[in-house]
Amino acid sequence: MGIGTSRVGVRVLDIDGVDDERQLANAVTFRAHESLSIPVDQAVMDYHVVSSTPSEDGTVSHKVVLAAAYRDPIDQFAAAFQAA
């Protein structure tokens, strides 16, 4: 399903020093508060790690693409697809 509207936001985030997948998800959610104009409690979000680069000190830097949209229209589209 694809939705094209001005109520969808896409951001590129750099997240450093996180190795665990669960911690990375938490870091992305935390950074979403700072970088999105959509309130996180009203949003549907997903992210994809574009690249991971190890640094000299042993930590990893992730470049992440974050996409978010308001929950209400997404839920309406999903309900229509499920009904079909």
N, C-alpha and C positions, 0 to 999 in steps of 0.2 A: 504494500500500500504506500502510495506517495501522496503527500499533501503539499501544495504550493500556495502559500499565503504569507502575508506580511507578519503574521503572528507566530512565525517560526524563527528561532534564533540559532545561529551556528557560530561557535567560537573555537579558536585554537588555544589550548592551554599548555604550558610547560610545567611539569610536575617533577620535582627533584627529590631524590633520596628515598623513594618508596619502592620496595621490592615485592611485597605481598599483594596479590590480586585484590583481596578484600580491603586492604589499606588504600590501595590505589582508587578503588571505587569510592571510598569515604573521602579521599582527597579531592576527587573530581566533584563530588557533591558539595563539598565545602567551598571549592573555588567557584562553583556555579553560582553560589550566593553573591559573590563579588562581581561576576562578569555578565550575568544575564539581566535583562530588564523584566523577565517573567518571574513572579514569585515562585520559589521552588516548590512550595506546597500546592501550587496550582498547575504544575508543569509535569509533562511526561518527558523524560530525558533518556538519552542513550549516548554512549561514547565509544570511540574506537582509538586504540593506540596506533599511531601512524609510525612512530619510530621510538626505539629505546637505545640510548647511548650511554655506555659506562664511562665514568670519569676516572681520573687518576687516583682519587682517594677511595675508589671501590664502590661508590654510590652510583645509582642509575638515574638518568634524566629521561623522562618520557615526554614525547610530543603527542598530545591527545586532541582529537576533534570531538567537540561536544555539540550535540544537537538537542534542542528543546522546543516544545510547543505547548500551548495551553491545553490542559487535559480535556475540557468539555468538548471541543470539536473532534478530538481524537476518539474519545469514547463514543460519540455519535456515529462516526465513520466505522469504527470497529463493530458496533452493534448492528449496523446495516449489513456489513459483510458477514457477520455470524448468522443473521437472519436469512441471508441469501443462501 
